[in-house]
Amino acid sequence: MRFNLKNIDRSFWGLFLILIVVAIIALFSASSTLVYQRGSVLGPIGSQMAFIVLGVLAAFVIQYIPSYWVRFGGYALLAISTLLVYSTMIPGNPLVVTINGAARWVRIAGITFQPSELAKLSLIIVVADQLARIRTEDDKRKYFYRTLIISGFVMLPVMASNLSTAILIGLIVFCLWILARVPWKYILSVVGIAIAALVFGYLLVEFAFVRPGRPMHGPFKRATTWVARIDRHFVEDNGSKYVLTDDNIQEVYASVAIARGGISPVGVLPGNSKERDYLPLAFADYIFAIIVEESGVLGAGFLIFLYLAILFRACNVSSRYSDMPAMLMTMGLALMITCQALISMLVAVGLGPVTGQPLPMISRGGTSVLITSIYFGIMMGVSREQTELRQRVNETIEQSLDDVPIVTLE
């Protein structure tokens, strides 16, 4: 492996580093409660900075790994991550850590992480590799059902603890089907069944458990929490949403933060947030509300542009690449980053029910930062391969032209 800096994708690196700078500034402002709890100004930020440094190093190394190695490793990672995700459904599993009522974390050798993050990454790689094998019309049906079964098997345990992540995975797989030109009759049939299942599940939980006030047990016990959040978001405005409770405290203080930031186009400026001291977990799911409060419409618009620029750069790289698996993999990873960011922003500004989706690279969380950095490393690696391939093609053409004998006509 040669670490030649000549062919690295400087556009991707620029977007990546700008996102890191925004993350550091936002975390310094939004981590006041952690600073108070731990009695240290640099302690909470220091641990996150360590993950950011590891993420940068991981992205730098991974960009030099050939994409076919990444695709091969994706299958092994999918098998491991799927086993870990299913292990979170086992009652009394000593490896599982429950935080805020959700059993999403696994602790191994003192390291706590979310296996669903690994499952998201590996599933995109595997689905992209499978769909890239389509050559004929019969292949479209074959690999559609194969990717459907693989995705459903992975999404089932993820859905038990985090419905929004399962839906996000389904959305990315849906986009990959479209990019692979899978017939719409297959895609729409699955979408219709999925929507019907979600509606049926909502009605069942609403009328069988939420309204009667009955607790729900088993692996899908958090379904009552999801339904309550949907009810709270779409309920008619009768003034109840302005009454502060334990259930709506995040939404209320996030709305106040956004309202304060909207007074000026540049907000109250970094470091002057007041709602960070009241908003629970301001450094996590609702960090975008603090960004809007401190940087206003301009800061929010810049951040949205930054995430969209990542997607546009991935489109540009993929449009000029002849390797179908690498193209689909790049687009899937970029769509995951962008869609997750937009969902997190919509929730923070009150345009969607609470989902718990972090803002990629910005929300505090070691697993999320490392996995997102790996996303960037893989995409930058595909771009590097493309640049080197074009150079080899040009060198071959120039060499062949030099070898053409010069014929002189007399």
N, C-alpha and C positions, 0 to 999 in steps of 0.2 A: 504494500500500500504506500503510494507516494503522495505526500501532502503538498501537491503543487497548487499554489494560490492563483495561478494564471487563469484557470478555467472555472473558478467558483462563481456562483450567481450573485453578483453584487447587489442586484435589486432585491432579491429575497433576503440577503443578509441585512440590507439597510432597513427593510420593513421589520425584520425580526428584532434588530437592536433598538429601533424607535419604540417598538412595543414594550421592550424591557425597560427603557427609560420611563415611559408612561407608568408602567407597573410599579417601579420603585417610588416615584413621586406619589402615586395614589396610595400605596401601602403606608408610606410615612404619615400621610394625613388620616387614613382610615383606621389605624391600629391603636388609637388612644386607649381603648378599653383594655387591650392586651398589655399595653405599657403600664397602666394602672394596676392590673392584676399581678403582674410579674415584678413590678417595681424597678424596671429597667427600660431605658429608652431604646437601646440598640438590640436588646435580647430578642424580641419578637421579629424585628426586621432582619436581624443577623441570620436567623435560621432560614428565613425565606431567601435571603441573598445567597446563602450557601446552595440552595436548590437551583437558583437562577444560574449561578456559576457552573454547577454540574450540568444544567440543561444546555448552556452554551457549548461546553466541552463535548457533550453528547452529540449535539447538532453538527459540530465541526468534524468529528470523527465519522459519524454516520454518512455524511455527504460523500465520503470516499468509498463507501461500501457499494459494490455493484448491485443494481436493482434486482437481478435474478437471485442474489443471495438473500435480499430482503424478502422476496416472495417466498423463497423456500423456508426462511425462518418464521414467516407469518403463520404457517401451518402448525409448527411446533408451539408457537406462542398462543395460538388459538386454543389448542388442546389444553395447555396448562391453565390459561386464564378461565376457560369454561369450567374446568374442574374446581377452580377456586371460587368462581361465582356460584356454582351449585352448592359448594360447601357452606355458603352463607345461609342456606335454607335449612341446614341441619340444626335442630334444637340442641342447645348445650354445647355446640362446637367450641372448644377452647381457643381456636384460632380467630374466631369472629369477635369483632369489637362493635358494640352498639353505641351510636352517638345520636343524640336527639331523637331517640326512638327508632332509628333506622339501622338495620344490620347490613351496612354496605362495606365495612372495612374488615380487612384481615391483617393480623399482626404475625409476622414471621421473623424470627431472629431480632426482635426488638424494633422492626420496621413496620409501620402501619401504612397501608395503602388500600386503594379501591381496585379490586380486580376487574370491575366493570370498565375502568379506563383502559386496561390492557386488552380487554375483550373488544372494545370499540376499535382500537388500532388494528389488531390482528384480523378482525372480521372484514374491515375495509380491504386489507391486503388480499385476503383469501377470496372474497367475492370478486374483486377486480381481476384476479388471476383466472378464476373460473369463467367469468364472462368473456375474457379475452380469447378464450378457446373456441368461440363461436365461428364457424366457417360456413355452415349451410343453414337452411330453414329448419331442418330437424334439430340441429344443434341449439337453436334458439329456445325451443321447447325444453330440451334436455337440461341445459344449463340454467334456465330460468327456475325450473323446479328444484334443481340441485342447490342453487343459491338460496331459494326460498326455505328449504328444509334446514340448511345450515344456519341461516339467519334466525329462523323461528326457534331452533334449539338453543341458540345463544341468548336470544331476547327473553325467553320465558323466565329464567331465574333473575335476570336484570329487572324485569317488570315487577317482580315480587317486592323489591325494595325501592325501586326508583322508576316509576312509570314514565317520567319525562325523558329519561335517558333511553329507555326502550323505544319510545316514539321517535326520538331523534335518530337512533340507529336505523329504524325503519324508513325514515325520510331519506337518509343518505343512500340506503340500498335502492329505494325507489328511483333516486336520481341516477344511480349507476345503471339500472335497468334501461332507463331512457337513453343514456349515453351509449350503451351497448346495442341500441336499436332492437330491444326485445319488443315483440308485437304488443300493441296497446290492449288487445283483448285479454292477454294474460295479466298485464299490470293492473288494469281497472277491475278485474275480477277479484284480485287480492285486496286492492284498496277498498272495494265495496264490502267484502267480508270483514276486513279489519274495522271499518267504521261501524258496521252493524254489531260486531262483538263489543266494541267500546261503549256504544249506546246501551246495549243490553246490560253490560256490566255496571254501568252507571245507574241505570234504573233499578237493578237488583239491589245494589248496595244502598241506594237512596231510600227505597221504600221498605227494605227488609232489615236495615241496620241503623242508618243515620236518623231517620225520622222517629222510629220507635225508641231510639236511644240504646239499642242493644250493642254490646261490644262484639267485635269480629276477631276470630282466632285463626291460627294457621299461618302459612307463608304469605298470604295476601291480606294480613290484618291491617296493613297501612292503607287499604282501599278506602276505608272510612275517612281518613285524613285527606286523600285526594278529592273525594266527593265533597267534603266540607269546604275545601279551598275553592272548588268550582262554584259551589253554591254561594260562597261569600263574595266571589268576584262578579258573578252575573246576577246577584240578587237586585231587586228594584231598590232605587235610592229612597229609603224611608228614614234616613238619618242615622241608622244603626252603625253604618261603617265609620261614622265620625266618633263613636264611643270607643275609647281605647280599651282593648282587651289583650289577653295573652296570645290570642289567635291572630289578631290583625296588627300587632304592634310594629312589625317590620314594614308592612304596607303604609301605615299611617306616617311613621317618621321618614320613610323614603319619599312620600309625597311632599312632606314639609321641606325636606332637603332640596328636592327638585324645584319647588316653588321659590325658595330662597335664591337658588341659582339662576332662575329665570328673570329675576329683577334686572340683571345686567347681562349684556352679551358675553362678558368674560367671567360671570359669577362673582363670588366673594373673594376669589383668588386663593391659590393653594396655601394650606395651613390655617385658614380662617373658618373652617367648617364648625358649626355648632351641633349639628345633628349626629355627628360621628360619636358623640358621647352618649347618645340616647338610643341610636339605632343598633339593635342586637346584631352581631356578626356583620358590622358595616364593612369589614375587611374581606368578606367572603361573597355571598350571593348578591348583596345589594351594594357592592362597591361602585357600581355605575351611578347610583344616586348621589354618592359623595363626590364623584367626578363632575357631575352636572352642577352640584351646589358650588364647587370651587372653581370651575372653569366655564360654566354657562353653556349657552348654545354653541359657541365656537368650539369649546373643548369637546362637547358631545359629538358635534359634526365631524371634527377631526378624527375622533376615535372610530366613528362609523366608516369614514373614508379609508382609514388604515386597514380595517378588516376587509372591506370590499377590494382594496388594492391587492391584498394577498390573494383573493379569489381571482382577480383579473390577471395577476402575474401567473398563477397556475394555469389559467386558460391559455395564456400566450405560450407558455412552455409546452403544454399538451398539444396545441394546434400544430406545432412544428415537429412533433416527435412521431416516429414511425412504429415504435414499440407500443402495441395496444395495451398490454398489461401495465406498463409503466404510466401510460397516459391515464388510464382509468384509476390507478392507484393515486396519482397526483391529484386528480380532480376530486376523488372521494375524500382525501385528507383535507384539501382546501375547503370543500363544502362543509365538512364536519366543524372546522374551526369557525368559519363564517356563520353558519346556521346556529351553532351553540352561542356565539357572541350576540347575535341578533335576538335570540330567545331570551337570554339573560337581560339584555337591555329593555326588551318589551315588558318583562316582568317588573323590572326596577321602576319603570315609569308608569306602571299601573295598567298597561294594555293587555295583560294576560295574567292568569292565576299563578300563584306561587309554584315554582317548579324545582328550585334548588340547583339550577344549572349555574356553574361558576363562569366568570368572564375569562376566556382563555388567556393565559400568561399573566393576568392582572390580579384576579382573585387569589387570596392566600390559600396555599395548598401545595405540598411538595409533589404529590403524585400527578396532579394536573399540570404543573409546570414542566416536569420531566417528560411526560407523555406528549405535551404540545411541542416541546423542543424536538422530540424525536420526529413528530410530524414534519417540522421544518427541515430537519436533517435529511429525511427521505426525499422531500420535494426538491431540495437543493441538489441532492445527489442525482436525481433524474435530469435536472437542468444541466449539471456538469457533464453527464454522459452525452447529452444532446450536443453540447458545444464541442466536445472532443470528437464526436462522430462526424460533425460537419467539417472539422479541421482535417480529419483523415480522408474524407471524401475529396476535399479541395486539393490536398496534397497528392492524392492518387490521380486526379484529373490533370494537375500540372505536370506530374511525372510522365503521364502517358503522352501529353502534348510534346514534352521534351524529347520523347523517344521516337516521334514521327520523323522519318527521314525527309530531308529537304530535297525536293525534285526540281531541277532547273531545266526549263524548256529552251531549246536552241532553235 
